[in-house]
Amino acid sequence: MEERVIQLIKNEDKKNPLSDEQIAKKLSIFRENVTTIRNKYNIQNSRERRNRLLVQDIKKLIEEHGDLSVRKLTRLLNDQGYDVGKFVIGSLKKELEEIQEFKPIKTEKEKHLDLIQDETSSEKALKEKSQNASDIFSAFIGYDGSMKSQISRAKAAILYPPYGLHTLIYGPSGVGKSFLAEMMYKYAVKIRNYRENIPFYEFNCADYADNPQLLLTQLFGYNKGAFTGAVVDKPGIVEFCDGGILFLDEIHRLTPKGQEMLFYLIDKGKFRRLGEIDTQRKSTVMIIGATTENPESTLLLTFRRRIPMLIEIPPIKDRPLSEKLQFTQNNFMTESRRIGCELQVKEDVLKCLLDAEYQGNLGQLKSDIQVCCAKAFLDAKIRHKDTIVVRLDSLSEELKESYDDRLVRKEINDLIYSDIYYSPEDNIVYEQSAIERSKNIYDELDYKYEEMKRQGISKTKISGVLSQELEKTLSKYIKNVENYKFSLQEVSSIVGDKILNITKEIYENAKKSLPSLRNTIIFPLAIHINMAMERVRSNKGINNLNLKAISEQSPKEYTVAKKIVKIIQQKYYINLLEEEIGFLAMYFKNFQSHSQMNKEKIGLLVVSHGKVACGMSETANTIMGTDYAVGLEMNFQDSPSSMIDKVINVVKQIDQEKGCLILADMGSLTTMGGKIERETGISVRIVARADTLMVIEAIRKVLWTSKSLDQIAEELDIKNNGTLQTKEKNNQELKDKDKQNVILCLCITGEGVAKTVRNHIRTYLEEDLKNITILTKGYIEGEKVENIIESIAKNYRIVAVVGTIDPQVMGYPFISVTEIFKSQGLDKLQRMIKRHNLFEENHLNEVIKSENIFVNPRYTYKDEVIDNAINKLIKDGYVKPEFLLSVYKRESQMTTYLEGGIAIPHGYTELVTKPVISITKLDNPIIWDGVNFVDIIFVLALNENSKKYFDELYSIISNKSLLSAIRSSQSSEEILNILCINTKPVK
């Protein structure tokens, strides 16, 4: 494996190296393995490998052309084969300028001035020291822009001998006053004008505004007996801060007496503790004050005169857009690191955030970004998407209502012209490349199509809405793509010579009839033609493309497109779908489009004895508005082999390369999945239940989710209390519950290979194997595999079989050796182990009752959920009336939100009469703690002896498949069955 990783890196495109994730996908291994191998051989990550070459090319271009704008420099580098955005290039260029790696070409006059102004070596050393310390302020956004003057004042205040100048920082709340004070302290430490280990104290005067005497005692200390309760002498912050810096936030909250004591300290360097009369103490301290108020109206004139350095920080609305963008970038990057996932932030979201005015400044901006990221995270989880996309819908209603893309300022459009990605790995921020932007148009339309379809909007209305979206989106896209000058060589490297030649011929033929057609169409059209060819190869059709409407709206373009499609088909021997005429017509109008493709779906087959399956399928299809489920009915006289043959024939017909899910009410069929797979080469999963509700649920999951065959089968099986063909029967489980759990490694070539498999499993799943032993067996000697398994099953409880050949023994899930050495196989085994452990011991039916499960009530606020659940518990005698108040007290003290859209509100244990758990499952998530949304709420009324219930519940809600099954449940009985599978009887 190491050699393959190193070889891939060796042969990669040096200008666009492979990330660890990309390498892992190519080799079907874990990303962590790639990272480990890289580190072992001291190989840099993809960004570092690219930047080595990129920095050299940036230097060459600067030396050749002089100082270039970031936009122009990015364009030149992309012409050379890089796929990078302005942000990356701008950051590298700035770094090179700071370390003076290159200088713009200078005139002779400028060179002469350089000689005149050359500094002495001692001056240079002093300047270098100051510059190094100044790097501290680079963390303050705008330090070399709009805040340059303020930063210069801050430096001067610290540098002024002997102990700096007292400083007042003022400006609205949330603009960074405290942060600047902290930077000043760090600068003081770095510049070493102060003694080593100088103290720095931050004190918020607002915390003691209601008790002026306590405020003064905190600052200046007090003597024993100064007031009631002063039983010992206590020094104050001023005393502790001798020789250092004291930062007083909200300094305007100081009383006039407090201000007088402070300016006496500033004047004389002396002060008295409260209660002292004769004693005077000394403290040399630099004071930095901060206030949100007008200093002239809130501070005494005598006090103001003693603070020579004033620094005003303006509100965010008065800062340049480029700095506002930096604040936005930083906050999204913070959320990306917190979530641990890459964020894709849509272009219109960034424009909306830049266009908004924030009364709360950076604090409000941070809060708005946290909320929209939380919504996007929840949306991705609900839709089971790996990518977290922050869309306009993720923003607050107030922000969305204030945003109109037609009114966005030109300077914002110039600054933001694509989506931006934030990756927690190495703190990377990058723009979409032009190539990704062209593809993302289609993804966005897909998302809107699925969203409207999910809402039950008619196809006619969907078609109309998407047509409007196409015009708006693609009109904007054409402006962006024309800013990039793609060479034909670069286009060829993306789509291949054949597609490029076809595209050029389409353009040249169309231009004869449409003289105004611009050659900028070649790049996006080539991408589309490439995708069209893939659709043809995959037998994919196109939905919702109204050819008649297109021909009526663009008759000339449609006629030209029809003629060209015929020429291309005859010349290149390719079969383009008729709908491509409509697409070409839209392209010829300088709009690019993509209609929802009929994506491959998992086949769904319902099988029964007698005339049942077809009726169930027809009913379910009618309810769901589709004809997707297929029924197959067997005669009672059919032999098992003839039934299998019938199933195989239908599976071949309905397979769409995504596998087939079979719902069967026939025990003889539930063990035949392996045979069907071998005969057809099609992945098959069989659930041993077939009723109308199950068929409806299966249709919903197959058509309206992006889940895999395994995930759907597992979730349906959970609802069916574990009847999947790989589960043991309940009576067998009861008989075996005292046996030791094992994974059986069974290899045809002997026990040696089985031991290798065992070691591999142990290496990657060590934490999951605490209660499970791995047994190894070989059957090369000729012993029947059924006998081997039967012998082991007498003494052990077999959780799974891993081997070279499927033994096809009913009741034991199988994973092949080939599969187990891939990440997918290990994931599959890990799910089997977790599921096995999850239901081995379960006592939840002792505390969960169907009458305390509430499904899809129309609640909007959390207090509705809490009040309803707990009032029911009070009525039934589970908790005392005071329990409700104790829950609200807990909510005010700490968040009860859990990752994954779950909340677990709970109260004081002494108010619980009898342990119970109440469950509320919502259709529409509600805001829980001001940031996070939840749709499943577990009200825990547990006492100190209820640890086992909480542990069991937590194990279940940590299982994504079970959570998904709960979310799709439509009754309290369904949820009760999911949570209490294999539960122990109530004593």
N, C-alpha and C positions, 0 to 999 in steps of 0.2 A: 504494500500500500504506500509506503514511504516513497518508493521509486516512482510510482505513478503520480503522486502529488508533485514531486520535484520536477518530473518530466513535463507536466502540464504548465508549471510556472516557467520552466525553461523555454517552452515553445509558445508562450502567450504573446499577444500583441503588446509590445512594451509601452505603447502610448495609452493603452486602455487595459491594464492588467486585470487579472481575475481576482475577485474578492474571495475570502475564505468560504463564504456561503455558496458562491458560484462553483467553486472547486468541489465542495461537498456534494452538491446536487449532481454534478457530472459523474462523480465516482460512487454515488449512493452511500455516502458515509456521513458521520456526524461532523458538524462544523468545528466542534471542539477538537476533534482529531486532527483536522487540517492545521488549526492554530498551534497545537502541540508539536506537530512535525516541523512547522515553520520555525518555531522558537528553538527547537532542538538543533536545527541546522543554521540558526542565525539568519533566517530569511526575513526581510522586511515585509510589512503588510502591503496591500495593494496600493494604498495611497502614497506610502513612502517610496515604493518602487516606481510609481508613475512620476512622482515629484522630482526624482533625481534627473530624469530626462527632461521633464517639463521646465524646470528651473533653468537648465542650460539653454533651451530653446527660447525662453523669455529673455534671457540675457542677450542672445544673438539678435533677436528682433529689435530690442531696445538700442543696442549698439549700431544696428543697421539703419533704423528709421528714426532714431531719436526718441523723445518722450512720447508714448502713445497713450491714448485713452484706453480704459479697461475694455470698453466695448469693441474697439478696433483690434486691440491685442487678442481678445478672445476669438474674434472672427478669423484672424490670421492663423492662430493656433489650430482652430477647428479645420481650417483649410489644409493644414498639415496632417490631419488624421486623428487629432485628439477629439474626445467627446466630453468637453468640460463646459461649465457655465461661468458667468461673470464673477460670481462670488468667489469661487476658487482662485481664478486668475487675479482678481483684485487683492485677495489676501496675500498671495505669493509675491505679487509686485510690491505691496506695501512692506512686507518683511525684507525683501531685497533692498529697498530704499533705506530702511531703518539701519541695516547693517552695512550700508554703502557698498553693496556688491557691484553696483553699476551707477554711473552718473550720466544724465542726458548730455548729448554733444554740446559743447560750449563754444561760444565765439572767442576770438582772440582777446577781445576786450574783457570778457568774463574771466578768461585765464589770467590776464594781467591783474585784475582786481583780486583774484584768489591769492596771487603772490604777495600783493600789498597787505592783505588782511591775514596773512599766515601768522599763527599764534606761536608763542614760545612753547618749549616742551613742558614747562611747569604749568602754564595756563591750560595747555591741552589736557594734562593729567587731572587738573581740578575740574575742568569742564566734563571730562569723561566720567568722573566720580558722580558729579551732579546728574549727568544724563542717565547713568545706570540707576540711580535712585529715582529719577523721574519716570522710569518705566513702571513704577508702582501706580502712577496715575493713569496709565493706559487702560486700566480696568474701568475707569470712569468714562462712560460714553460721551463723546464730544470734547475729550481732553485736548485734541488737536483741531477742533472745529469751533462750534459756537461757545464752548466752555473754556476756550484757550485762555482768555483773560482771567476767568475765575481760578483756573488751575495755577496760573502765574502768581496770583495773589496768595493762594494757599501755600505755594512753595516759599514765597517771600516771607510770609508770616512765620514759617518754621525756621527758615535760615537766619532770620534777623537776630543778631547777638544781643545779650548772651543767652537768653532763654526763650526767644521767639516773641511775637506780637500777639496779644490777646485778640481773639477773632470772633465776629458774630456772623453766622450763616443764616440767611433768611430767605423764605420762599414758601409757596403753598405746601400743603401736606402731600407726601409721596413723591417728592422730586429728587430725593437722594441726599438730604442734608446730613443725616447720620453716616451715610456711606462715605461722604467726602471727609467728614471728621476722622473716620477710621483710616482713610487713605493718608491723611495728614500725619497721623500718629506713625503709621508704617514708614512714611517718608522720613520722619524724624529719627526713627530707629536706624534706617539705612544710611542716612547722611552722617550720623554719629556726631551731631552737634551737642547731643545730650550724653549723660552718663549711660553706661551699659545697663540693660534691664530696666529702662525707665518705666514707671507705672503709667497706666492709662485707665481712667475710670469713666464710665458712662452713667450718668444719673438723670432720670426723667423727673423733672420738677412737677409734672402733672400728676404723678402718682401720689403726691402728698399735698395737692392743692387745697383739699378740704381741711387740712390740719397744718397750718403754717408753722406752729411750734415744732411739730415732729419733723417737718422739712428741714428746719434750721438745725435741729439736733443731728439729723443724718449728715448734713454738710459739715458742721463745725464741732460736733461732739458735745458732751456735757459732763459736768462734775457730779460726783455723788451728792445727793440732796438738792440738786438744782430744781427738781419738781417731784411730785409724788410718784413713787415707783423708780426713781433714779437711785438705786442702791449701790451702784459701783461707778467708778469713772469710766467713761467710754470715749475713745477718740473718734473723730469724724472723718469723712472722706477727704477733706482738705488736708488733713494731717497725713493720711496714708498716701496722698498723691504728691508729697513733697518731692521736687525734682522731676516731676512728670507733667502729664497733660490731663486736665479735667474737662470732660465734655458734658455740658449741661443742656439737655434737650428740653424744649418747651420752657426756655428760660424766662419768658414773660410771665410765667406762673409764680415767680419769686415775688414775695411781698416787698413793699418799699423798704421795710426794715432789713429784709434779706439782701436786697440790692445794695443798701448802705454798708452792710457787713462785708459784702463781696468787693465793693470798690475800695474799702479800707484795706482789704487783703491785697488788692491790685496795687494800691498806692504804696503801702508800707511793707508788704510782705509779711504782715503780722495779723493775728486774729486771737480771739478768746473763745474758749468753749462756753456753752451756756452755763451760768452759775459761777463763772470765774469773774473776779473783780480786779485783783492786783496782778495776776499772772498774764503775761503776753507770750504767745507761741509764734514760732516762725515757720513759714512754708513758702517755698519758691515753686510756683505752679503756673503753667500756661493754661489759660481758660479759653475754651472754644464753646461758644453758646450757639444755640439754634432756636429759631422761632418761626411760627407760621403767621405771626401778626406783624403789623407795621411797627418797627422799633421806635419810631418817633412818638407814637401814641401810647405805647405800652411800657416803655422803659424810662426810668428817670434820666433827665438830661445829664446830671452829674455822673451817672453810671455809664451812659452812652459815650461820654467824652473820654472815658478811660479804656474804651475798646476801639483802638485805632483802625483795625482792619475789618471792613465790611465786605461780605461776599453774598451777592444775590444769585439764587438759582431760579431761573424762570420756569413756568409750568410747561408741561410737555407739548401743549398746543403751540407754544412759541418757539419750539426747537425745530431745526431743519428736518425735513422728511427722512433724509438718510439716517439721522440719529434715531428718529422714531422707529424706523425699520430695524435698526440694531437692537433697540429695546425689545421689539417684537421677536426678533430672531433669538435673542438670549432666553426669553421666556419659553418659547417653543422648544428650544434645545433642552432647557431644564426639565420640561414635561416629558420629552423623549427619553431622557436618562432615567427619570422617575418610573415611567412605564416599562422601560427596558426594550422598547420597540421603535422602529423607524416610523416617523410621522410624515404623511404627505399632506401638505397644507395647500388647498386650492387657491388659485390666483385671486378669485373674487373675495375670499376670506381675508387675505392679506390687504387687499385694496380697501375693504370695509374697515379693517382695524386702523389703517393709516389715515383714513378719511374721518374717523370719529374724533370727537373732542371729549377728553376725559377730565371730568371735574375732580376725580380722585387721583389723577395723574398715574404714576407708575404702579401704585397699589391697585387701582381699578383695572388697568391694563392687564396686570398679572392675574387678577381674579377672573376677568373675562376669558383669558386664554386658558386658565385652568378649567373653567366650566366647559368651554367648547371642546377641549381635549377629552374631558370626562365623557361628554355626550358621544364624541366620535369613538372612544374606546368601547362604550356600551353598545353602540350601533354595530361595531365590528364583531363584538361577542355575540350579539343577538343573531346577526346574519352569518356567523361562523366564517368570517373573513380574516385572513392573516394580516392584510394591510390595514392600518388605521388611517383613514382619510378624513381630514377635517374639512367639511363642506360648509356652505353658507347656512344650511339647516342646523349646524352644530352651534351657531352663535345664539346669543340671547335674543328674545323677541325685540327688545329695544334697539339693538344694533341692526338687526335685519330690516326693521321698519325704517330706519334712518338711511339705509343704503339704497342707492339707485345707480346702477352701472352706467347709465347714460349721463349722469352728472359728475362722474369721477374726474378730478382735476387732471390736466395733461401731465403735470410733473409726477403724479402717482402712476399714471399709465406708462410713463417713460421708465419709472423705477421698477415696476412689477409687470412682467409680461409673460409669466409662466408659473406653474406650480413650483413650490420649493419643498425639498425633502430635508428632514432633520434626523440624523442617525446617531444613536448613542455611542456607536463604536468610533472611538477617536474623535468625538465631538464634531463630526462632519456635517456641514450644511452645503447642499448643492442644489442648483436649479435643474429643472428638466432640460435635457438636451432637445434640440429641435426634432430629432427622430422620435423620442418618447412623447413629445407633445402631439405629433401627428397620430400616434397610436392611441393616445389618451383620450382623444375626441371620441373614439369608438367606445372606450370603457365608460366614459361619462354618460353617453347615450344609453348604453346597456343598463347602467345603474338607474337612470330615470325611467326606462322602459319597465324594469323589474319592479321598481317602486310603485308605479301607477298600476301595474298588473296586480300587485299584492293588495292594493287598495280597492280592487274590483272595478276599475274604470274600464269602460267599453273599448274595444279595439279601434272603433272609429274615432273616439275622442283621443285615444293614445296617439293615433296616427297624426291627428291635427296638431296636438301639442308638440310632438317630436319634430314635425315639419318646421314649426316656429323656432324650436330650439336649434335645429340644424342651421337655419339661416343666420341666427344670431351668433352661434358658436363658431361656425365655419367662416363667417364674414370676418370675425375677429382673428381667427387662426390665419387667414390668408395674409393679413397685415403683418403678423409676426413672422411667418415663414419667408416672406419676401425680404426680410432684413438679413437673411442668411444666404450667402452665395455658395451653394453646394456645387462642387465640381462633379462632372459626370463620373469621374473615377471614384469619388466618394459614394455616389449613389450606387454604382456598380458593386462596390464592396458590401453594400447593405443588402441589395436584392438580387445580385447576380447579373451577368451579361445578358442572358436571354430576356429577362423581365425588362431590363433597361432598353434593349433594342425594340421590344414590343411597345413600350411606353413612348419612345421617341417616334416610332412610326405612327402611333395614335395621334400624337401631338402634330406631326407634320401633315397628316391627312386632314385633321380637323382644322388646322390653320388655313387650308385652302378655302374652306367654306366660312370659317370664322376668323377673319384677318386680325381681329383684336385680341385673340387668344395669346396670353403671355407665356413665355417659356418657364416661368416659375412654377407652372403646373406639373412639370416633369417629376420633381421630387415627391410631392404627396401622391400623385397619380401612380408612380412606381410602387410606393408602399401599398396602395390599394390593390393594384393588379396582382402583386405578390400575395396578398391576403385572399384575393378572389380565386387564385389558382389553388391555394391551400383548401379553400372551401370546396372546390370541385373535387380535389383529391379525397376529401373527407366526406363526400356526399352530403354536404350541408346545404340546406336551402336558405331562403331569405324571407322573412315575414314582414308584413306591414309596409311594403313598398308599393305605393299606389301608382302603377305605370300610367294609367289613364290620366290621372291628375297631373303627373309630370309632363306628359305629352301635350296636355292642353295649356299648361303654364309656360312651357319652353318648347314650342313646336319645332323651331329651327334646330335647336341643340339636340332634340330628341331624334330628328330625322338624320342628322349627321352621325349621332352615336349609333343608330341602328345600322347604318351603312358600314361604319368602321368595324363594328363587332363581327359582321359577316366576313369582311376582308381578313381580319385577324384570325378567325376560326379556320378559314380556308388555307391561309398561308402557313400558319404555325401548327396546324393540326391539333388545336386545343378546343375544348368545349366550354364556352362561357355560358353561364346561366342567362336567361332572358332578362332577368332583373338588372344585369350589368348595363343594359342599355339605359335604364333610368339613372344608375349611378354616374355613367359617363356624361349624360346630359346635365346632371347637376354639377359635375366637375367643370364642364365646359362653361358653365355660368360662374366659374371661379368659386364654387363652393364644393367642399369635400364632405362626403356623407358615409354613414354606415348604419344600416338597418339591423335590427336584432336578428341574429342568426338562430336557426333552430338547433341549439346546442345538443350534443349527445346527452342522453339521459339513461339512467339505469332502467333496464327492462323490468316490468312488473307482471308476474303470472300468478293467477289464483287457481289452485287445483283442488278438486273434491271428488268424492265418491258420489255418484248419482247427480241429478240435475239441480245443482246448487251453485257452483262456481260462476256460471255465466250470468245468473240472476243477480248474485252479489256484485259482480263486476259492473253490470249494467246500472244497477242502483247507485253504486258509488260514483261511477263516471257521470251520471246525470246530476247528482248532488254537487260534484266538483266542477261541472261544466267542461268535461273533457271526454275523450274516449281512450284513455291511456291504458287502463288495466285490462288485461286479457284473461278470459275465463277458459278453463279446460276441464271437462267433465269426463270421469272414467266410468266404465261399466263395472258392475260388481263381479262380472265373469272374467275381467281382464287379469292376466297373470302379472306379477311384479315386473318381469322383463318387458312385456308389451307396454305397460304403463310408463316405464322409464324411456322407452323408445318414443312414445308420444310426447313426453315432456321435452326430450332432446330436440325433436323437430320444431316445437314451438319456440323453445329457447333460442335456437338458431335464427328464427324469423324475427323475433322481437329485440335481439341484441343490438345495441348501438355503440359497442366498444367500451361500455362502462360496466358490464356485468349484468346479472339478472337476479332479482329478488323473487323468491317463490314463497307464497303463503299456501300452506297445505294442511288439510284436515285428515291426512292419511299417514298413519304411523309408519307404514312400509316405505314411504317416500322420504321421510325426514333424515334417513341415514345414507341417502344416495347422492348427496352433493358432490362427493369426490368422484364418483363414476361419471356424473354429468359433466364435470369439469374436464376430466380426461378425454371424454368422447368429443367434446365441442371446443376445448381450449378457451372456454368462457368462464369467468369467475361467477360462482353461484353461491348464494346464501339462502338457507331454507328456515323459515319460522313455522313452527308446528301449531298454527292457528289460522283459521280462515273464517271470519265473520265480517259483516258489512262495515262495522266501525273500524276494524283493523284495516280493511282495504282502503277506506277513506283516509285514514291516517297515513298509510303507506303512499297513497297518491300524493298527499300534501307534501310529504318529506321528499319524494322523488322529484316532483315538479317544481317545488317552491323553495328548496334549500340547495346548498352546494355541498351537502354531506356525501361522504363516500358510502359505498355499498356496505362496508363493515360497520360504519357508524349507524346507518339506518337500521340494519339488522339487529345490532346490539340494543338500540333504543326501543325498537318494537318488542324485542325479547324481554327487556326489563318490564315493559308494560304487561307482558304475558307471563310474568313470574318465572322467567328463566326456562323457556321451552326450546330455545335454539338448539339445533341438532348437536351442538358441541357440549350441552349441559347434561349432567347426570340426572336421573329421576330422583324425586324427593325421597322416596322410601329408601333408595340406595344411599342417599346422603345421610339419612338418619342412622343407617346401619354403620356407615363408615366414619361417623363424626369423631370417633376417638382414635382413628388411625393417623399415622404421621403423613404429612403432606409431602409429595415428591413431584419433581419434574423428571420425566424419563427421557434420556438421550439414547436413541436406538438407531444404530447405523449398520447398514448391510455389509460394510467392509471390515467390521470388527470393532472391538471395544476401544482401540487406540484413537480412532476418529471421534468416537463418542466422547472420549475424555477431552479432546481438543475443543469440542463444542461446549462441554461443561465449563472448561476454563474461560472460554469466551463469554459465556453467560454470567459467570461469577464476576468477571472483570467489570462488566457494564451494569449489572443489576444487583450488586452486592447489598444495597440498602433494602431491596424488595424481597430478599431471600432469607429474612431472619427466621421465619418459621417453616422454611421449605428446604428439603434436601434434594440434591441432584443425583439421580442414579444413572449409571452408564451400562449399556448392554450392547453386544454385537450378535447378529444372527447369521453369520457367514457359515456357521457349522451345519446349518440345515434345519434347525429347530423351527417349528412354525411360530410366526410372530404372535398369533392369537394366544398360543400357549404361554409365551414369554410374558405377555401383558396380563393374562389371567393369573399367572403365578404371582406376579408382583402385586396385583390388585387385592390379593388375599390378605396381604400384610400392610399395604400402603394405600393412601388415597392419592390417585394420580390427578394432578392439576392440569398437566399438558404433556404431549409427546412431541419431542423434537427429533427428526430423523431424516434419512435419505429417501425413504419411500413411505407414503401414507399407509399405515396398517389397516385403515378402514374398519376400525373396531368402534362400535357405537358407544357414544358417551365420552370420548376422549378427544379434546381439541388437538389438532395437529399443525405443526409449523415445520416447513422443510429446512434442511441444512443450508441450502442456498439463501433462503429468506432470512434466516437467523443471523447471517453475517452481514446483513444490511440493516440500516437504521429502522426501516419499516418493520422488519421482523422482530427486532428487539422491542419496539413500541407495542407491537401486537401481543407479545408474551407478557410485557409489563402490565398491559390492560387486563389480561387473563388473570394474572396473579392478584392484582388489586381488587378485581371484581370478586375473586374467590375469597380473599381475606375479608372483604367488605361485608359479605352476607353470612360468614361462618358463625359469627356471634352477633345477634341483633335483638335488643330488648325494647325497641322503640314503641311497640304496640302497647306497652305499659303506660306510656305518657302521651301518645298521639291518638286522638279519637276523631272520627269523621265529622262529628258535630263542631269541632274546633278548627276545621279546615274551610277557608273561605276562598272561593274560586271566582276570579274576575269581577269583584264588586267595583262599581264605578266611583272610585275614590280619586281625589286630586291632591290631597294633602296628607302628610304623615300622621297628623293627630287624629284624622278620621280612622286610619288603619289601627292605631294604638287603642283609641277609645272603644272601637267596636270589639276588638279581640279581647281586651281586658274586662270590659263590662260583662261579656259573656262568661268569662272565667269567674268573676265575682258572683254573678247570678247562680252559677252551678256549684259554688262553694270551694273552688280550687284555691282562691287567694282571698285575702282580706281586702276591704275597700281601700285601705291606705296604699295598697300595692300600685295603683294607677299613678299616684303622686310620686312614688319612689322611682317609677320608670322615667317619668319626666325629669326628675332630679338627675338621674344617671345620664339622660340624653344631654342635659345642659353641661355636664362635667366632661364628657368624652363622647367620641363618635362610636356608634355601634355598627358602622358600615363595614362590610367585608368585600374584598375584591370579587368581581363577578356579578355585581348587581344584587347583592344580598344584604339584609340588615337583621341584626339579632338584638332588638331591645329587650332589656331585662331589669328587674327591680331587686329590692332587698329580700334575701332568702328567708329572713324571719317572718315575712308576711305571706309566705307560701304555706297553705294548709295541706295540699296534696300536689306532688310534682306533676306538671303538665306542660306541653308545648303546643302553642297555637300557631297556625300557618295561614298566611294570606298570600295568594298568587294573583298578581295584577296583569291585565292585558296591556295597559299603558304604564310605563315606568313613571315614578314620581321622584321629585328631588328630596333627598333625605337629610343631608347635613350642610346644605348650601352649595355643595360642589358635586357630590356624587348622586347618581340616579339608581334606584332599586326597583325590582318588580317581584321579588320574593322576600317576605318578611316572616321570620320565626320569632314569636314572642316567647321568651324562655321564663317560665315560672318554676324554677328548680331550687332545691335546697342543698345543704352542704353534703348530702349523701347521694347526689345525683350525677356524679362525675361520669359514670359509664354512659348515661344518656347523652350527655354533651359530646363525649368522645365519639360515640357512634354517629350522632347527627353530623358532627364536623367531618367525619370520614366520608359520609354520603354527599354532603354539599361541596366537598372538594373534588368530587368526581364529575367531570364535565358532561359525560353522557347522561348521568342520572339527573343533573340539573336541567339539561335540555329536555329530558323526558317529562320532568315536572312542569316546565314552561309550556309544553305542548298539551298538557292534561286539561280536560274539560270538566272534570268532576272531582269531588273530594275523595271518592272511592279510588279513583285512579292514583291520586297522590298518595293515599294511604297504602296502596299496594306497592308503590315504588319504594316508599320509605321503610316498609316493614316486610320486605321479601325475606323468606326463611326465618322470620322472627321467632323467638322462643315464646312459648305459650305463657299467658299470665298465670301466676301462681295464686 
